[in-house]
């Protein structure tokens, strides 16, 4: 079993190559969740979804996020009436987030919700969020205010001077890996740190 630490869109490209030499059930991916966010009432986990869609065979590999052939009708309809979401979500991508939110509201952890989504797609690889704690990455702007990383990177395209990165857990406790993540690492034959932003994706 090989475990890959994944974040952003860089590591999924490596995983695509690994799948040429390993069976999916020999791969475990521990995915960054420090860029997750609540959007339009739903819990959005962009990096987890990118890896999920890759193994499901539906990832848009032109952008390396979202689902190939997806449409943005809902996103544009909301934008037209004055509500702009920080991330453009396609209809099928949005369905994943609606389902995830419902699963978590029913009492599932993020890990359990991810497993249920993967089962629905028939994925045999093990995809694990890095933690079941909700954690948010903020950039610290020059005036000391906090801006969600997704707003900074996607909305502002990184064109805002910053002085640092801050991660905040929803429960106020130190961020900890889930039991499933710790077990996966301990049971692995090897761990690969995937290529991605070392500060915002791999660092957490």
N, C-alpha and C positions, 0 to 999 in steps of 0.2 A: 504494500500500500504506500502510495506517495501522497503527501499532503502539500498543498500549495497555498501560500498566503497571498490573497488576491485583493486588489483595489483598483478602481478606475477602469480604463479601457486598455491598459497596457498588458496586464496579466492574462486576460482572456485570449489574447493573440498567442501567448505562450501555451496556454491550455489547449488551444486548437491544435498546436503541434504535438503536444504530449498525447493527444488522443490518437495520433497515428502510430504510436508505439505501445500504448497501454490501453487496456479495456477500461471503459467508463467506471466499472465497479472496482477498479484498482486506484481510483483517484478520489481524494477528498480535497475539497476547496474550502478554506476558511476565509470568509469575505468581510472586508471593511464595512462597518455600519455607522461610522462616525460622520458620514455625510447624509444620513437618513433625515427625513423631515416630514412634518405634517403639512398636507396641502389639500385644500378643498374638503377637509373633513376626513382625509384618508392618510394612512401611514405609508409613506413612499420609501422604498429601500433600493435606490438606483443600482448600486454595485451588485447586490444580491440578485436583482432581476437580470442584469447583464449576463452573469454566469449561468443563471437558470435558463435563459433563452438560448444561450450558446449550446448547452447540452440538449435542449429540446429541439434544436435544429431550426429555430425561427428567429435567431438574432439578426438584426440589420447590420451586416458586416461592412456596409459603406460608412456608417457613423459609429459603429461599435456600441450602440445603445438602442433600446427600443426594439420593436418587432418589425421584421421586413414586411413591406406592403401595408403597414398600418396607416390609418388616416388620422388627421388632427382636427376633425370637424368640431368636436366638443370644445377643444382648446380655443379654436378660432371663434366659435360662437360666443363663448364667455368673454373673450377679448373684445368682441364687437360691442357688447353691452356694458363694457367698462371694468371687467374683472380680468386681470392678467395674472396667470399662474407663473410662479418662478421657474417652472420646468415645463416644456412642451410634452405632454403625454398623449400618445395615440389611444384610440378606443380600446384595442385589445390589451395594451399595456395598462390602461386605466382599470380594466376588469381585474387584472392581477392585484392591483392595489386595493380595490374595493373588497375583493375576497380576503386578502391578508388582514385588512382592518376588521372585517367581520369575525374572522377566526380569532384574532387577538382580543376583540371585545367579548368573545364567548369564553375567554379564560386561557387560551393557548399562549405559550411563550412565542417569541419571534422564531426560535429554532423549530418549534412544533408546527407553526404556521408555514414555515419554509418547507419542511418535510412534506406537509400535506399538498402544497402547490407542486413540488417536485413529483410526488406520486401521481398527481393528476396529469402531468406531462410524460409520465413513464420514464423518468430519469433514474438511472441506476447509480450514477456517481453520488457521493455524499456532499451536499452543499450545506455549510454551516455558517450562520452569522457569527461574527467574532465574539459577541456577547448578547445576553438577553436583557441587559440593561439598556435603556434608551440613552444615547449619548449624542450630543450635538457639537459640531465643530464650528467655531466662529473665527473670523479674522478680526484683529484689532486694528481699527483705522488710526490714522495719524492723530485724530482728535480724541482718541481713547474709547470711542464707541465700538460696539460689537455689531458685526454683520454676518448673517448666516453664510457659511461657505458656498452653498449653492447659489445664493444671490450674488456673491462676489464673483464666482467663477463662471456661472452661466449668464446671470442677468447683467453683470457689469463686465463680463469677459476678462476679468482679472485686471482691469484698468483702473484700479484704485490703490493708492499708496497705503501700505499697511506696515504695522510695526511688530506683529506677532500673530500667533495662533492660540486659541483657547478652546479647551474641550470641557463641556459641562454635562454631567449626568443628571437625568431627571430626578433621581432619588437622592442626589447629593452625596452619594457614597462613592468611594474610589472605583474606577472602572475595573471590572474583573472579567476574565474569560469565562465562558460557560463550561459546565462539566463536560459537555460533549466535545468541545474544542480541546480541552486538556487531554481527554482520553484519546482523541484522534492523533494528537501530536505524540503522545506516549507510545501509541501502538504503530506508528508509521515506521517504514523502513528508511524514509528520508523526508526532509522538509525543504521545500523550495520557496525562497522569498521572491515573489514575482516582480517584474519590472513595473513600477508605478511611482507616483509622487511619494518620495520618502517621508515627507512631513505630514501630508493630509491623508494618504491612503495606507501606506505600509506602517508608518509610525504608530498609529492607534492599535 
